[in-house]
Amino acid sequence: DEVLRRPAVQEWALRQLAPVAGAAEETLRTWLRCEGRLGPTAAELGISVPGARKRLTRLETVLQRSLLRPPSARYDLWLALRARETAAAEEEATS
């Protein structure tokens, strides 16, 4: 977490996540929580597998990164979300 709090990492995380908001972020978080598996992601979101694939394909377009095909941006995005959460928790603790 110490590395994730560094200003350069925080800037990187903000750039990675800037295009993602609202329902798109929920889809991304769910997909990451389900370890990049479509079936569990669809089930958790309460949608069909083709629906989950379509949402992830839209995210790929917005992020300009691959999610469903190697090389995947999965780990980069997980780290970016974790960095943002770490900074938010630290900010909350100091307020």
N, C-alpha and C positions, 0 to 999 in steps of 0.2 A: 504493500500500500504506500510505503514511503516514496518509491519510484513513481507511482501513479499520481502523487501530489505535486510533482515538479511542474513548474510553469510550462516548460516546453511540451511535456506530456499532456497537460491540460489543454493547451492550444491545439495539439494534434487531435485529441479526443473531440474537441468542439468542431473541428473541420470534418472529422469522420461522420459525426452525427448531425451536422447542420441540416442536411436534406430530409431527415427523418423526424416526423412529428405525429402526434395523435394516434390514430389506429395503426398507422405504419409502424410506429415504435412498439406498440403492443404486439403486433405480428412478429417483429424482429426479436423482441424479448422472449416471446413464447418459443420461437424457432430455436433460439440459443439455449433456452432452458431444456428443450427436447433434444438437445445435442445434434441439431441439424437434420432431424428425421421428419419427413413429411407426414407420415401417418399419425404419430403422436401429436404433432403440431396442429394438424387439422382437428383431431379429437378435442384437444384442449381449447381450441378456438371455437369449437362447435360448428365447423364447416366441413365440406367435402375435401378430399385430397386434391382434386383438381382446383378447387377454390383456393386452398392454401398455396398450391404451386403458382397460381395466377397472382396472388398477393406478393409472393416472394419474387416472381419475375418482375412485377412493377417496382419492387424495392431495388432489384438489381439495376433497373433503368435509372432510378433516382440516384442511387449511390454510385453508379457507373463502376460497379464491382460485381464479381460473380459470387453468388450464394449457393446455387444448386449444382455448379460444375467446378471441378478443381481448376486452378487453385481458388479456393474459397476464401472469402473475407471474414469467415466465421470468427476466427481468433482475434483478428484486429478489432472487429466490432464488439466482441465480448470485453476486450481490454478497454476500449473507449467508453463503454457503458460503465464499467467498474471504476474507471478514473473519474468519470463525472459523478458517480455516486459517492466516491471517497471524498471528493472536493466538497460536495454538498453536505456530507456528514460533518466534515471538519468545520465548514462555515457555520453550520447550525450549532456546533459545540462552542464556538467562540462568540456567538451572538448573545 
